[in-house]
């Protein structure tokens, strides 16, 4: 799974820029600003990372079923997990 980190604790801000983040080309470990919010391509993460994070009470788990995308929110961070074989460009 590829991970894109979005550094905000505001769900409304995250929701407003979500599609732009998905459509922003990022190289591995590249950091960019999207509407004033820092986003970073955090590379690949093992599936067990997501499973471990889901068990923590402070982590909110969201699922975009039609795209098989998982989003975790904890503290001031949203992590968007995209299957590697998926293309985020629409």
N, C-alpha and C positions, 0 to 999 in steps of 0.2 A: 504494500500500500504506500502510495506517495502521500506525504503530509505537507499541507500548507498551513503555516501558523499566522493567525491574525491577532494582533496585539491590541485588544480593546476589551473592556468588561461591560460594554453597553450593547445589549442585544439589538436594540433598534438601529444603532450604527452598523453593526455587523450585518443585519438583515438588509439594510440599504445598499451595502457595497458587495454583498455576497456574489452576485452574478459578475460584477466587474472583476472581483478577485479570481473567479474561475476562468475568466477570459484574459487575464493578464499573463503574458508569457514570462516565466521565471526559470532561470537556470538553477541547478542544485546549489543550495546555500546562498542564493541571491536574495537580497532584501530590496523592496520597493515601497513607495508610499502610494496608497490608493485613497484619495479624498482625505489626506492627512493622517491616515492610519497605516502603521507599519505592517507589511505582510512579508513573509519569508517562505521560500521553498525549503523545507526542512529535510528533504531526502526521503528515502524509504524507511519504513518502520515495520517491524515484525507484527504479525497478526496478534500475537499474545500481548503486545503492549496495549492494544485497544481493549482486549478482554480484561486485563489487569485494571485499567483505568475505569472501566464500566462498574467495577465493584466498589469504587470509592464513593462515599456518600456526598462529597463536595463536588462531584463531577456530574454535569448534566449531559445526557446523551440524546442526540437527535439523529434521525435517519432520513435520507432522501431516497426513498425506495426505488423510484423510477430510474435513478442514476447509480444506485448501489453506493452512495456516498454516506459516510458516517461523520458526524460533527460532534466533537467533545468540547464542552465549555468548563473551564475551571480557572478560578481567580480572574486575572485580566487577559485571558488567552482563549481563543477559539482555535481548535485544530480541525482542519478539514482533511479527511482521509479519502483518497480516490484510488480505486483499483488501478494498478499499473497499466493494464491493457486498455483502459478507458482513455479517450481523448477528451480534454476539457474544452476544446475549441468547438463551438457550435456553428 
